[in-house]
Amino acid sequence: MKEFKRQAYQKLVEQSGGVSVESLFVLLGRVQDTFGCVPREVVRDLAARTGFSEALIYGALTCYKDFDVRPER
Amino acid sequence: MKERKVLTRRVGKYEPLDLKAYKDMGGLGGLRRALDIGPDSVIEEIKLSGLTGRGGAGYPTGLKWGSAAREKKTPKYFICNADEGELGTFKDKVLLDGDPWAVLEGILIAAYAIGAEQAYIYIKGEYEDTFNLWGKLAVEAKKAGLLGKGILGPVGLQVARGKGPYIAGEEFALISSLEMRRAMSRLKPPYPSQQGLFGKPTVVNNVETIANVPVILAEGAEEYLKLGVKDEPGTRLFSLSGDVKQSGVYELEMGSGTLRELIDEFGKGTISGRPIKAVQPGGGTSALLAADSLDCSLTTEGIRKVGSSIGTAGVIVYEQGKSGVDIVKGLMEFYGVESCGRCVPCRIGVVRMKEIVERFSDGKGTPEDLEQLRQIGKACVVASTCGMGQAFPLPVLSALELFGEDFETVISKVPA
């Protein structure tokens, strides 16, 4: 598993032009592609910044087979 | 029968990121003309050209744009659907990789015509190289002033990558996906042009549809109408695959030949040389055609007359020696796990049909199974919400009709 690095995550946020509802799917895709999963910290952070509930984002993530919420072991 | 390269004329002729080369080959002419004549005339021009959607449903593009442009709500969104998940269809990748600037030009013209400030391109998850290319392309386009605060006013492009579901190719499921919700379809109306992404007017167009737009504007609708046949102008990209010697993507003028000619001349016949058993002319969800109905013209109408549909123009060939049961099993294994679960007929029907087909494949079918397969299939076709539920039973139902004896054989061999 690639280790989650806050700095790398911040860089992805910048690349996506900040956090917005409009770019959330694209940003989470980048997080998945970079870290190999969407870490819980990211879900929490994005929920706080977009106003979505954590459950909504988590629920959607677990519905897609190419999103992982836990790192591969 | 000859290929008529209109959309694919530049494919592979330039480095994908080289905007200058694209311009030298006549690129951006459509965009320039669009800016000259204004959004309303662009929509009129598209309506006049008779362009229809190339993603399967075949809805007139001009009407879609017109109704989104009429909406008062802002902002508006434009989405290019590059999530080609349909079985046996791989034409969009050719355009996305081989002539990406033309697709981008089409996206810009569409966004300009409907008044959208934000555009998306939703690329199939499996197309990783295409996704990476488009990420770089968006940066190049921004540098050249095509995106961002450019010549059109502000237009942004988000390059999104699909995350697996087949259903995300359906326009509402795609929209849900971009809203970071589960990819699920929903009832229409309201149509996306009224209430789409984030509840705002949205137009969703297939890649091939969008690639037609610069051609129409650069050359004018009158010129474009000279391609193809009277009611169906233009060309189609046929993805030919299955048991043929030479699979590939071939661009043909509408109505320029028959299905059999396409398979014989471009596909060079079947792999083993055995005769053809069945053909799906429009991707994995189109009804099977038997070998005797292949002399139909390659138009929407021509294929409809023999009992199938042109759909995504993904032609899948099956040769003799395969049982009808095997053909259907392969398809149901794919669709069986892809229902989004929104509506009952599809959610339950697809699984039950898959189970029954698997029973036949294991040599355990009964006459009741056969009847149930028919009934569930018909119920799904009439009662499902979106295109997937309405279409996935079609190959099964047509197989029962055309190759019923394959199923009967299984039943007759079941030990009493």
HADDOCK unambig.tbl for C-alpha pairs under 7 A between the chains (distance, minus, plus):
assign (segid A and resid 24 and name CA) (segid B and resid 180 and name CA) 6.63 0.50 0.50
assign (segid A and resid 25 and name CA) (segid B and resid 178 and name CA) 5.52 0.50 0.50
assign (segid A and resid 25 and name CA) (segid B and resid 179 and name CA) 6.78 0.50 0.50
assign (segid A and resid 25 and name CA) (segid B and resid 180 and name CA) 5.31 0.50 0.50
assign (segid A and resid 26 and name CA) (segid B and resid 159 and name CA) 6.98 0.50 0.50
assign (segid A and resid 26 and name CA) (segid B and resid 160 and name CA) 4.95 0.50 0.50
assign (segid A and resid 26 and name CA) (segid B and resid 161 and name CA) 6.93 0.50 0.50
assign (segid A and resid 29 and name CA) (segid B and resid 161 and name CA) 6.60 0.50 0.50
assign (segid A and resid 57 and name CA) (segid B and resid 180 and name CA) 6.90 0.50 0.50
assign (segid A and resid 60 and name CA) (segid B and resid 180 and name CA) 6.51 0.50 0.50
assign (segid A and resid 60 and name CA) (segid B and resid 181 and name CA) 5.11 0.50 0.50
assign (segid A and resid 60 and name CA) (segid B and resid 182 and name CA) 4.92 0.50 0.50
assign (segid A and resid 63 and name CA) (segid B and resid 182 and name CA) 6.26 0.50 0.50
assign (segid A and resid 64 and name CA) (segid B and resid 163 and name CA) 5.96 0.50 0.50
assign (segid A and resid 64 and name CA) (segid B and resid 164 and name CA) 6.18 0.50 0.50
assign (segid A and resid 64 and name CA) (segid B and resid 165 and name CA) 6.63 0.50 0.50
assign (segid A and resid 65 and name CA) (segid B and resid 163 and name CA) 6.65 0.50 0.50
assign (segid A and resid 65 and name CA) (segid B and resid 164 and name CA) 5.66 0.50 0.50
assign (segid A and resid 66 and name CA) (segid B and resid 163 and name CA) 4.77 0.50 0.50
assign (segid A and resid 66 and name CA) (segid B and resid 164 and name CA) 5.44 0.50 0.50
assign (segid A and resid 67 and name CA) (segid B and resid 163 and name CA) 6.55 0.50 0.50
